[in-house]
Protein backbone atom coordinates (compact mmCIF):
# COMPACT_ATOMS: atom_id res chain seq x y z
CA UNK A 1 0.00 0.00 0.00
CA UNK A 2 1.25 3.47 -0.83
CA UNK A 3 1.19 6.45 1.51
CA UNK A 4 1.87 9.90 0.03
CA UNK A 5 3.09 12.38 2.65
CA UNK A 6 2.82 16.12 1.96
CA UNK A 7 5.16 18.44 3.86
CA UNK A 8 6.31 21.98 3.27
CA UNK A 9 7.29 23.74 6.49
CA UNK A 10 9.87 23.17 9.18
CA UNK A 11 7.52 21.72 11.87
CA UNK A 12 6.16 19.24 9.34
CA UNK A 13 9.63 17.89 8.56
CA UNK A 14 10.09 17.13 12.26
CA UNK A 15 6.71 15.39 12.57
CA UNK A 16 7.08 13.45 9.31
CA UNK A 17 10.53 12.24 10.41
CA UNK A 18 8.94 10.42 13.35
CA UNK A 19 6.77 8.26 11.07
CA UNK A 20 9.51 7.80 8.47
CA UNK A 21 11.90 6.49 11.14
CA UNK A 22 9.28 4.12 12.53
CA UNK A 23 8.33 2.73 9.12
CA UNK A 24 11.16 0.17 8.54
CA UNK A 25 10.54 -1.56 11.89
CA UNK A 26 6.79 -1.45 11.29
CA UNK A 27 7.14 -3.04 7.85
CA UNK A 28 9.51 -5.69 9.15
CA UNK A 29 6.80 -6.86 11.54
CA UNK A 30 4.13 -7.15 8.83
CA UNK A 31 3.44 -9.51 5.93
CA UNK A 32 4.60 -8.09 2.60
CA UNK A 33 1.11 -7.19 1.39
CA UNK A 34 0.45 -5.30 4.64
CA UNK A 35 3.55 -3.11 4.40
CA UNK A 36 3.53 0.62 3.68
CA UNK A 37 5.54 2.39 0.99
CA UNK A 38 5.94 6.08 1.73
CA UNK A 39 6.34 8.70 -0.99
CA UNK A 40 7.25 12.13 0.40
CA UNK A 41 6.35 15.36 -1.40
CA UNK A 42 7.91 18.68 -0.35
CA UNK A 43 5.87 21.64 -1.56
CA UNK A 44 8.77 24.04 -1.05
CA UNK A 45 6.80 26.31 1.31
CA UNK A 46 10.02 26.63 3.34
CA UNK A 47 12.80 26.64 0.82
CA UNK A 48 16.07 28.01 2.17
CA UNK A 49 18.65 25.57 3.57
CA UNK A 50 18.29 26.65 7.20
CA UNK A 51 14.52 26.18 7.05
CA UNK A 52 14.41 23.06 4.87
CA UNK A 53 17.39 21.11 3.49
CA UNK A 54 19.35 21.00 6.75
CA UNK A 55 16.33 19.48 8.48
CA UNK A 56 16.25 16.45 6.20
CA UNK A 57 19.96 15.92 6.82
CA UNK A 58 19.78 16.41 10.58
CA UNK A 59 16.65 14.31 11.08
CA UNK A 60 18.14 11.50 9.00
CA UNK A 61 15.21 11.12 6.63
CA UNK A 62 15.45 10.62 2.87
CA UNK A 63 15.16 13.55 0.50
CA UNK A 64 11.59 13.90 -0.82
CA UNK A 65 10.69 11.99 -3.96
CA UNK A 66 9.07 15.18 -5.32
CA UNK A 67 10.08 18.78 -4.62
CA UNK A 68 7.54 21.24 -6.00
CA UNK A 69 9.56 24.43 -5.44
CA UNK A 70 6.53 26.60 -4.67
CA UNK A 71 8.35 29.14 -2.48
CA UNK A 72 6.80 32.06 -0.64
CA UNK A 73 3.99 34.41 -1.65
CA UNK A 74 0.53 35.60 -0.56
CA UNK A 75 -1.70 32.86 0.85
CA UNK A 76 -3.93 32.56 -2.21
CA UNK A 77 -1.07 32.54 -4.67
CA UNK A 78 1.02 30.10 -2.67
CA UNK A 79 -1.87 27.70 -2.10
CA UNK A 80 -2.89 27.88 -5.78
CA UNK A 81 0.62 26.95 -6.89
CA UNK A 82 0.59 24.01 -4.53
CA UNK A 83 -2.77 22.81 -5.85
CA UNK A 84 -1.54 23.07 -9.43
CA UNK A 85 1.69 21.15 -8.76
CA UNK A 86 0.34 18.56 -6.33
CA UNK A 87 -2.44 17.29 -8.59
CA UNK A 88 -0.25 15.72 -11.30
CA UNK A 89 1.99 14.16 -8.64
CA UNK A 90 -0.97 12.49 -6.93
CA UNK A 91 -2.44 11.39 -10.25
CA UNK A 92 0.88 9.82 -11.21
CA UNK A 93 1.55 8.17 -7.83
CA UNK A 94 -2.07 7.11 -7.14
CA UNK A 95 -1.53 6.52 -3.41
CA UNK A 96 -3.96 4.65 -1.20
CA UNK A 97 -3.88 7.52 1.29
CA UNK A 98 -2.54 11.08 1.51
CA UNK A 99 -1.06 12.07 4.88
CA UNK A 100 -0.85 15.74 5.93
CA UNK A 101 0.46 17.36 9.09
CA UNK A 102 -0.52 20.38 11.14
CA UNK A 103 -2.05 23.57 9.79
CA UNK A 104 0.02 25.17 7.01
CA UNK A 105 -0.93 26.01 3.44
CA UNK A 106 0.77 22.74 2.46
CA UNK A 107 -1.67 20.92 4.76
CA UNK A 108 -4.64 22.62 3.13
CA UNK A 109 -3.40 22.07 -0.42
CA UNK A 110 -2.61 18.40 0.16
CA UNK A 111 -6.04 17.69 1.62
CA UNK A 112 -7.91 19.66 -1.09
CA UNK A 113 -6.16 17.97 -4.00
CA UNK A 114 -6.55 14.50 -2.51
CA UNK A 115 -10.24 14.98 -1.75
CA UNK A 116 -10.94 16.09 -5.33
CA UNK A 117 -9.28 13.09 -7.01
CA UNK A 118 -10.65 11.42 -4.71
CA UNK A 119 -8.01 9.91 -2.41
CA UNK A 120 -8.63 9.50 1.35
CA UNK A 121 -6.87 11.99 3.61
CA UNK A 122 -5.26 11.37 7.01
CA UNK A 123 -4.54 14.38 9.23
CA UNK A 124 -1.91 14.29 11.97
CA UNK A 125 -2.63 16.88 14.71
CA UNK A 126 -6.34 16.84 13.99
CA UNK A 127 -8.82 18.57 16.28
CA UNK A 128 -6.68 21.49 17.42
CA UNK A 129 -8.63 24.73 17.68
CA UNK A 130 -7.74 28.31 18.59
CA UNK A 131 -11.28 29.47 17.65
CA UNK A 132 -9.78 32.47 15.90
CA UNK A 133 -10.89 32.38 12.27
CA UNK A 134 -8.67 35.36 11.42
CA UNK A 135 -5.69 33.00 11.70
CA UNK A 136 -4.88 31.33 8.36
CA UNK A 137 -3.74 28.27 10.32
CA UNK A 138 -7.18 27.91 11.94
CA UNK A 139 -8.88 27.88 8.53
CA UNK A 140 -6.37 25.32 7.25
CA UNK A 141 -6.88 22.92 10.16
CA UNK A 142 -10.68 23.19 10.19
CA UNK A 143 -11.01 22.55 6.45
CA UNK A 144 -8.53 19.70 6.57
CA UNK A 145 -10.34 18.00 9.46
CA UNK A 146 -13.64 18.15 7.61
CA UNK A 147 -12.05 16.57 4.53
CA UNK A 148 -10.20 13.79 6.35
CA UNK A 149 -11.09 10.12 6.60
CA UNK A 150 -8.59 9.52 9.41
CA UNK A 151 -8.06 12.12 12.12
CA UNK A 152 -5.11 11.57 14.44
CA UNK A 153 -5.61 13.64 17.60
CA UNK A 154 -2.79 14.42 20.03
CA UNK A 155 -5.02 15.01 23.08
CA UNK A 156 -8.43 14.29 24.58
CA UNK A 157 -9.32 17.96 24.07
CA UNK A 158 -8.72 17.61 20.33
CA UNK A 159 -11.09 14.62 20.19
CA UNK A 160 -13.73 16.66 22.03
CA UNK A 161 -13.29 19.61 19.66
CA UNK A 162 -14.01 17.37 16.67
CA UNK A 163 -17.03 15.82 18.36
CA UNK A 164 -18.47 19.32 18.91
CA UNK A 165 -18.27 19.84 15.13
CA UNK A 166 -19.98 16.53 14.42
CA UNK A 167 -16.80 14.67 13.44
CA UNK A 168 -16.66 11.28 15.16
CA UNK A 169 -15.91 8.76 12.40
CA UNK A 170 -12.25 7.97 11.84
CA UNK A 171 -11.13 9.89 14.95
CA UNK A 172 -8.23 8.38 16.91
CA UNK A 173 -6.49 9.73 20.02
CA UNK A 174 -2.90 8.60 19.35
CA UNK A 175 -0.77 11.07 21.34
CA UNK A 176 1.60 13.66 19.96
CA UNK A 177 4.28 12.87 17.39
CA UNK A 178 6.18 15.95 18.58
CA UNK A 179 6.60 14.28 21.98
CA UNK A 180 8.02 11.23 20.21
CA UNK A 181 10.35 13.51 18.25
CA UNK A 182 11.54 15.40 21.31
CA UNK A 183 12.47 12.26 23.21
CA UNK A 184 14.29 10.83 20.20
CA UNK A 185 16.21 13.98 19.35
CA UNK A 186 17.23 15.29 22.77
CA UNK A 187 20.19 12.93 23.12
CA UNK A 188 21.24 13.58 19.53
CA UNK A 189 20.99 17.32 20.06
CA UNK A 190 23.89 17.24 22.52
CA UNK A 191 26.32 17.09 19.60
CA UNK A 192 25.14 20.60 18.69
CA UNK A 193 25.68 21.95 22.20
CA UNK A 194 28.44 24.18 20.82
CA UNK A 195 25.76 26.67 19.82
CA UNK A 196 25.68 27.84 23.45
CA UNK A 197 29.39 28.71 23.42
CA UNK A 198 29.15 30.24 19.94
CA UNK A 199 26.48 32.63 21.20
CA UNK A 200 28.17 33.20 24.56
CA UNK A 201 25.19 31.88 26.53
CA UNK A 202 25.03 30.33 29.99
CA UNK A 203 22.27 27.85 30.95
CA UNK A 204 19.33 29.52 32.65
CA UNK A 205 20.62 33.03 32.03
CA UNK A 206 18.93 33.99 28.75
CA UNK A 207 15.58 34.05 27.03
CA UNK A 208 14.70 32.60 23.63
CA UNK A 209 12.10 34.13 21.31
CA UNK A 210 10.59 33.16 17.94
CA UNK A 211 8.28 35.42 15.93
CA UNK A 212 6.88 34.38 12.57
CA UNK A 213 3.07 34.26 12.35
CA UNK A 214 1.12 36.68 10.20
CA UNK A 215 -0.54 38.44 13.12
CA UNK A 216 2.91 39.16 14.57
CA UNK A 217 4.66 40.15 11.36
CA UNK A 218 2.11 41.72 9.01
CA UNK A 219 2.72 45.13 10.57
CA UNK A 220 6.32 46.23 11.27
CA UNK A 221 5.21 48.09 14.39
CA UNK A 222 3.97 44.83 15.93
CA UNK A 223 7.34 43.12 15.50
CA UNK A 224 9.33 46.11 16.67
CA UNK A 225 6.97 46.57 19.62
CA UNK A 226 7.53 42.97 20.71
CA UNK A 227 11.30 43.38 20.35
CA UNK A 228 11.24 46.57 22.41
CA UNK A 229 9.34 44.74 25.18
CA UNK A 230 11.92 41.94 25.15
CA UNK A 231 14.67 44.52 25.49
CA UNK A 232 13.17 45.78 28.76
CA UNK A 233 13.29 42.43 30.58
CA UNK A 234 16.85 42.77 31.82
CA UNK A 235 17.71 39.37 30.36
CA UNK A 236 19.66 38.56 27.20
CA UNK A 237 17.14 37.43 24.56
CA UNK A 238 18.16 35.41 21.52
CA UNK A 239 15.83 35.62 18.49
CA UNK A 240 16.46 33.19 15.59
CA UNK A 241 14.81 35.13 12.77
CA UNK A 242 12.33 33.46 10.45
CA UNK A 243 12.82 34.67 6.84
CA UNK A 244 9.38 36.34 6.91
CA UNK A 245 10.31 38.32 10.02
CA UNK A 246 13.69 39.28 8.60
CA UNK A 247 12.00 40.57 5.42
CA UNK A 248 9.56 42.68 7.46
CA UNK A 249 12.36 44.20 9.54
CA UNK A 250 14.51 44.85 6.48
CA UNK A 251 11.62 46.56 4.70
CA UNK A 252 11.11 48.74 7.78
CA UNK A 253 14.80 49.61 7.84
CA UNK A 254 15.44 47.72 11.08
CA UNK A 255 18.70 45.92 10.38
CA UNK A 256 19.50 45.35 14.05
CA UNK A 257 18.23 46.16 17.51
CA UNK A 258 20.09 47.63 20.43
CA UNK A 259 20.34 46.33 23.98
CA UNK A 260 20.11 42.72 25.14
CA UNK A 261 18.06 41.41 22.18
CA UNK A 262 20.16 39.49 19.64
CA UNK A 263 18.77 38.73 16.18
CA UNK A 264 20.43 35.63 14.68
CA UNK A 265 19.95 33.48 11.59
CA UNK A 266 17.60 30.47 11.80
CA UNK A 267 19.16 27.52 13.62
CA UNK A 268 18.87 23.79 13.03
CA UNK A 269 16.33 21.69 14.91
CA UNK A 270 18.94 20.22 17.23
CA UNK A 271 20.43 23.63 17.92
CA UNK A 272 16.94 24.93 18.67
CA UNK A 273 16.36 22.10 21.13
CA UNK A 274 19.60 22.98 22.92
CA UNK A 275 18.60 26.64 23.11
CA UNK A 276 15.11 25.73 24.35
CA UNK A 277 16.36 23.24 26.94
CA UNK A 278 18.73 25.72 28.61
CA UNK A 279 16.61 28.90 28.35
CA UNK A 280 15.28 30.65 31.44
CA UNK A 281 12.20 31.73 29.46
CA UNK A 282 10.77 31.09 26.00
CA UNK A 283 8.59 33.63 24.16
CA UNK A 284 6.97 32.45 20.94
CA UNK A 285 4.05 32.56 18.55
CA UNK A 286 4.83 29.01 17.39
CA UNK A 287 2.54 26.19 18.48
CA UNK A 288 5.34 23.63 18.36
CA UNK A 289 7.73 25.73 20.43
CA UNK A 290 5.03 26.30 23.09
CA UNK A 291 4.66 22.57 23.43
CA UNK A 292 8.41 21.87 23.45
CA UNK A 293 8.84 24.49 26.19
CA UNK A 294 6.24 22.65 28.27
CA UNK A 295 7.81 19.24 27.67
CA UNK A 296 11.26 20.61 28.54
CA UNK A 297 10.01 22.31 31.70
CA UNK A 298 10.76 25.88 30.57
CA UNK A 299 8.23 28.68 31.29
CA UNK A 300 6.66 30.08 28.12
CA UNK A 301 4.94 33.27 27.04
CA UNK A 302 2.78 32.96 23.92
CA UNK A 303 2.89 35.99 21.63
CA UNK A 304 -0.69 35.53 20.43
CA UNK A 305 -4.18 36.18 21.73
CA UNK A 306 -5.01 32.48 22.04
CA UNK A 307 -3.42 29.05 21.74
CA UNK A 308 -4.54 25.69 20.42
CA UNK A 309 -2.28 24.00 23.02
CA UNK A 310 -4.57 24.86 25.94
CA UNK A 311 -3.12 22.06 28.10
CA UNK A 312 0.11 24.04 28.53
CA UNK A 313 -1.85 27.04 29.84
CA UNK A 314 -4.04 24.96 32.14
CA UNK A 315 -0.92 23.32 33.59
CA UNK A 316 0.49 26.75 34.48
CA UNK A 317 3.53 26.62 32.19
CA UNK A 318 2.31 28.95 29.46
CA UNK A 319 0.95 32.51 29.56
CA UNK A 320 -0.97 33.90 26.58
CA UNK A 321 0.11 37.53 26.28
CA UNK A 322 -0.98 38.85 22.89
CA UNK A 323 1.38 41.11 20.96
CA UNK A 324 1.18 44.54 22.61
CA UNK A 325 4.50 45.54 24.20
CA UNK A 326 3.13 46.20 27.70
CA UNK A 327 1.25 42.88 27.80
CA UNK A 328 4.29 40.95 26.56
CA UNK A 329 6.54 42.57 29.15
CA UNK A 330 4.06 41.98 31.99
CA UNK A 331 3.53 38.32 31.12
CA UNK A 332 7.26 37.73 30.76
CA UNK A 333 8.03 39.30 34.14
CA UNK A 334 5.40 37.12 35.82
CA UNK A 335 6.78 34.03 34.12
CA UNK A 336 10.28 34.90 35.36
CA UNK A 337 9.12 35.50 38.92
CA UNK A 338 6.61 32.72 39.57
CA UNK A 339 7.33 29.03 39.99
CA UNK A 340 5.53 26.64 37.65
CA UNK A 341 3.56 23.74 39.18
CA UNK A 342 4.41 20.08 38.73
CA UNK A 343 3.81 18.85 35.21
CA UNK A 344 1.33 16.29 34.01
CA UNK A 345 1.68 14.56 30.65
CA UNK A 346 -1.28 15.14 28.35
CA UNK A 347 0.61 14.34 25.13
CA UNK A 348 0.84 10.58 25.05
CA UNK A 349 3.38 7.87 25.73
CA UNK A 350 6.01 8.09 22.96
CA UNK A 351 4.16 5.63 20.70
CA UNK A 352 2.14 7.96 18.48
CA UNK A 353 3.97 6.92 15.29
CA UNK A 354 3.36 3.20 15.86
CA UNK A 355 -0.31 3.85 16.56
CA UNK A 356 -0.71 5.96 13.40
CA UNK A 357 1.02 3.43 11.15
CA UNK A 358 -1.10 0.58 12.50
CA UNK A 359 -4.34 2.48 11.91
CA UNK A 360 -3.22 3.56 8.41
CA UNK A 361 -2.33 0.00 7.41
CA UNK A 362 -5.61 -1.42 8.69
CA UNK A 363 -7.62 1.32 6.98
CA UNK A 364 -5.93 0.85 3.61
CA UNK A 365 -6.29 -2.92 3.76
CA UNK A 366 -10.02 -2.63 4.48
CA UNK A 367 -10.47 -0.08 1.66
CA UNK A 368 -8.77 -2.44 -0.78
CA UNK A 369 -10.85 -5.48 0.19
Secondary structure, 3 states (H helix, E strand, C coil): CEEEEEECCHHHHHHHHHHHHHHHHHHHCCCHHHCCEEEEEECCCCCCCCCCHHHHHHCCCCCCCEECCCCCCCHHHHHHHHHHHHHHHHHHHCCCEEEEECCCHHHHHHHHHHHHHCCCEEEEEECCCCCCCCCHHHHHHHHHHHHCCEEEECCHHHHHHHHHCCCCCCEEECCCHHHHHHHHHHHHHHHHCHHHHHCCCCCCCEEEEECCCHHHHCCHHHHHHHHHHHHCCCCEEEEEECHHHHHHHHHCCCCCCCCCEEEEECCCHHHHHHHHHHCCEEEECCHHHHHHHHHHCCCEEECCCCCCCHHHHHCCCEEECCCCHHHHHHHHHHHHHCCCCCCCCCCCCCCHHHHHHHHHHHHHHHHHC
